[in-house]
Amino acid sequence: MTDYCCFKYRPIDKRFLESLIESVIYFPHRGQLNDPFDCNVDIAIALDHAISSDRCRTPGILQKFRKNEPEIERFRENVAKLGVGSFSLANNETLLWSHYANDHKGVVLRYDFPEEFLNDEDTILGASAVSYEPNAISDWLIQNAHLYYEDNRTFIIELLKKVLMSKAPAWSYEQEARLVRPVSGVFEISRKILTHVFFGLQTSKQDEQLVRNVIQKYYGEVRFGRTIRLSDDFGIGTVEL
């Protein structure tokens, strides 16, 4: 896996400043996510949907999985304990600035996760862009049912990834990318991974200076940028300072 560049929208508040000083990222469990379907698609319902589909050529295989309640329960427990770090592949999405960066008064952080960080299986289980499909889980089950017989472990692992890396189409504007950890909670990262800080259209001079002071005290080479209005009516972009 190559280096992974992604962005995190944040308000400038006490929690953010503490995370910046400590160089940590919080990985919530699925119960803390803001969409009740996120990482929480009912696998039994998805199986029923897949089995009843006229596109399913191997319903018998999926029925065997559907009847294995202990295996399904273990799957649910595994999903529930994982930590899910949410980022975006875009730093100029106005809705994200509004929803997650205090109405454009906050910042966007750019993280460049190196290959060796992402490949450390003890700390990172997976990194991927999120897919936005209306029936992502049941469609995957239809297409990959054969794996349940051929390679059960691969089947479970890949299904787990699909559940964690899929969201409803309504969320597609977020252009989300995810890192998944074995457990939820705070995770310390190298300060070299944070490479850029972008200030919003409405970030105050006081807050900008506060963030600059923290970066200059605790970090090495971090570049600063600012969001700007583009020439079209509603477009925004970024420039380095």
N, C-alpha and C positions, 0 to 999 in steps of 0.2 A: 504494500500500500504506500502511495506517495504522500507527501506533505498535504495537509488538509487545512485550507483557509476558510474560516467562517466568522460570523459576526454575532455579537450579543448586544441587544438593546437594553439599556438600564436607566432608571431614574437616578439622580444624584441625591442620595439620602445616606443615613448612617450605615445601613446594612451594606450598601454598595461601597462606601469608603472603607469599611472594615475589611470587606473581601479584597479590595484593591491592596490595602496595606499588608494583608496576610497572604496574598497571591493564591486565593482559593476560588473554586467554582462549586456551586451547590448542585448536586444531582438528586432531584426529588424522586420519590417512588410514585407509582401510577395514581395513587389516591390523592396526591397533591397537585396533579395536572388540572388545567382549567377546562378540559373537555371530558365529560363523563364517559365518552366512548374511547378516549385516547388510551392505548395499551390495555383496553378493557372491553374489547369485542368479545361477546360470549361465544366461546369456541364451540359449545354444543349447538347453539343456534346456527353458527356458520356451517357446521357439519351437516345439520339437517337441510340447510339451504342448498349446499353442494350436492348432497345425496339425491335430492328431489329434482335437481336441474336436468333437463333433457340433454345437456352437454356433457354430463358425467358418464364416462364409459366404464368406470370401475366402481359402482356404488357399493359393491360387496366389501371392498377393502376399507372404504370410509365407514361403513356400518360396523366393521370390527373395531375400529378406533373409537367410534361413537359409543359402543357398548362397554368399553374399557374405562369405567368411571374412575378407578384409582389412578390411571395414567393421565386422564384429563384433569383430575384434581391436582396432581403433581405439577402439571403444566401451568395451571392457574397460580399455584404457589410460587413457582419459579418466576413468573412474570411479575408477581406482586412485590417481590423483594429486590428487584433490580433498580438501579439508579439511572435515570434518563436525563441526560444533559441536552437541552434544546438551544439551537443556534439558528442563524439564517445564512443563506448563501448570498444575500443582498444587503447592502448598507444604505440604500436609498429608497426604501419602501415607506411611503408616507404613513400608511396605516400602522406599521410597526413602530414608527416614531411616536405616533399618537397613543397606541395601546400600551407599549412597554417602556417608553422613554419619557413619560410624564409630559405628553403633549408637546413634543419637540424641545423640551427644556433639559433633557438628559444627555446621554452620550451613547455612542455605539463603539464597542470594543472590537478590534480585530485580533483574532487568535490564529497563529500559524502553528498547528500541531505537527511536530516532526514525525517522520515515518517510524522511528524507533519508539516513540511514545505510543503511537496507535497500535503497534505490533506487540506491545507488552500485554500478553493475555491475562496476566495476573491483575491488571488494573483496568484495561479496556477490552470489553467483549466484542465490540463492533462499532463502526462508524459508517454512516451512510446518509445520503439524501433521503428525505421522506417521499413516499409515493402517495398520490391522491387519487384513489379509485373508489367508486361507489360500493363495490363488493370485493375489495382486495383480498380478504381472507378466504372467502368461499371460492373465489376464482382460483386462488393459489391451490387450494385443496383439490379442486377438480383436475388441475393440470399436473399435480405432483403426488397424487394418491399412490401411484406405483411404488414410491420411495418407502412407504410404510412397511411394505414387505421386503423390498430389496435392501434397504439400509435404514433401519428404524432410528438410529441415533442421528443420522444426517437429516431425516425427515423432521424430527422434533426440533433440532437446532435451527433448521431453515424456516420452519413454521414460527418458531419463537422470534426470529429476526423479522419475519413478515408482519407479525402482530405489533412489534415494537416500532417498526419503520413505516407504518401506514396510518393515514388519517383521512377523514372525509374530504371530498372535493372542495367544500366550502372554505377550508383552511389553506387552499393552495397559494393564496397571495403571500403567505409567510415564507415560502421557498425554504422550508425548514431542513436543517441537517441535524443529525443526532449522534451523540456519543453515549454508549451504554456501558455502565459499570456493574460489577457483581453485586454491589450493595448501594443503597441510597445514602445521602449525606454529603458533608463537606469534603472536598478533595483538593489537596494542595498541588499546585503545578509550578513548573519552572517559570521564573519571571521572564525568561527569554521568549516564552510562547506569546505573551502579549506584545504586539508589534505596533499597533496604531490605536489612537483614541480620536474619535470624531465628535465634535460638539454640534448640538442641534441648532435649528433656525432660531429658537427662542431660549437657548442656554444663556443665563445671566453671566455678566463679566465676573461677578463674585464667585459663582459656582465653577466657572472655567478656571479661574485662578486657583481655587481650592484643589481641583483635580490636578492641575499642573504641578502644584506644590507636592502632592503625594507622589506623583510619577517621578518627579525630579529627585525626591528623597529616597525612594525605594527601588527604582528601576534604572536600567541602563539606557540603551538607545530605543526609545519609543517615539514614534512620529505622531504629530498632531495634525488634525484636519478639521474642516468645518463643512456643514451642509449649506448649500446655496440654492437659490431659486434658478431654474433654467429659463430659457427664452420662451418656451411654450407656457400655456396658462397654468398648469398644475404640476409641472415637472420639478424634481429636485435632484441635485447631484452633490458631489463632494469635491473639495479642493484641499490639498495639503497646505499647511501654514509654515 
